[in-house]
Amino acid sequence: MLTKRQNLLETIKGGNPDRYVNQFEPFALQFMTPREVRFPEPDYGGAPRRNWFGVLIQWPKGTPGSFPVHGNQKVIKDITHWKDFVTMPDTNYSEEEWAPWVAEAEKVDRNEQFVTYFAWPGIFESLHYLMGMEDSLVNFYEEPECMHELIDFLTEYELRMADTVCDHIHPDAIYRHDDWGSQLSTFMSKQMFREFLLEPTKKIYDYYRSKGVVLVVHHTDSYCETFVPEMIEAGIDIWQGAMSTNNLPKILQEYGKDITIMGGIDNGKIDRKDWTKEAINAETDRICELCGTKYFIPNTTYGGVGSVYEGVYEAVSNEINVLSKKFFK
């Protein structure tokens, strides 16, 4: 029997996996760095807190994760004066601050799993965290020079974090969040994506690879099939969060040798207060029948291990185990 790590590698290269990769099982996700200690996430349903850029973040009950609070709380009030509002966060953490997280990474059996750094938010998410979604999209049109400057700044910050993370926990993989679309469409045109986000994203992933990272997993739980060629160009190995609103069989047929799809089981369909095992099994069965076994990892589209409603993630995992016995003989 292959290890979880070996089975993933066989899956993404179109080799001979002996079962489905079961959601996030090959990834030992490393959520914490000294940054998260200095700037802790808001508690579920608790009071808002500010992140390292001064963005006010809140995690309301019944939602899949934390969200920025805008209105009069926007950090960047005017993109033409963004330098007045944003300063480079510190990445010079002491060895003492790093020690607990180095110890956590050292516990991982790297023959079994990938030590995986959980990197968030990405460039586009950082933009709308700082100024709101509407301002971000409008400023691409109205103030492109300022947006390029700000993107360069955000890229530099990500590279500094990559440096200190890789020098301390030496991740084998990176799992990075940057949502680029809604359920039905991308947030911007292909041309605009290439103009503003492709090269910075590629630069970040290339840098991680230069520091020893062997696997790039990118999360965008959305419709993004029109960006798949750009994902490949940026160096993404696995697109996690791919919703069933994408034509997943077509993507797998056309691009499977270059990128693996991880997702297909939309949380909006099964991660509900009234969830049932029968509904979860039916949706999991449907997507696995549709996508097959090559270059595909069945997974909820949630951005990590877990679900909004308790038990959903585990129920999906149980059904994937059942389907592995059916499809891999």
Secondary structure, 3 states (H helix, E strand, C coil): CCCHHHHHHHHHCCCCCCCCCCCCCCEEEECCCHHHHHCCCCCCCCCCEECCCCCEEECCCCCCCCEECCHHHCCCCCHHHHHHCCCCCCCCCCHHHHHHHHHHHHCCCCCCCEEEEEECCCHHHHHHHHHCHHHHHHHHHHCHHHHHHHHHHHHHHHHHHHHHHHHHHCCCEEEEECCCECCCCECCCHHHHHHHHHHHHHHHHHHHHHCCCCEEEEECCCCCHHHHHHHHHHCCCEEEEECCCCCHHHHHHHHCCCCEEEEEECHHHHCCCCCCHHHHHHHHHHHHHHHCCCCEEEEECCCCCCCCCCCHHHHHHHHHHHHHHHHCC
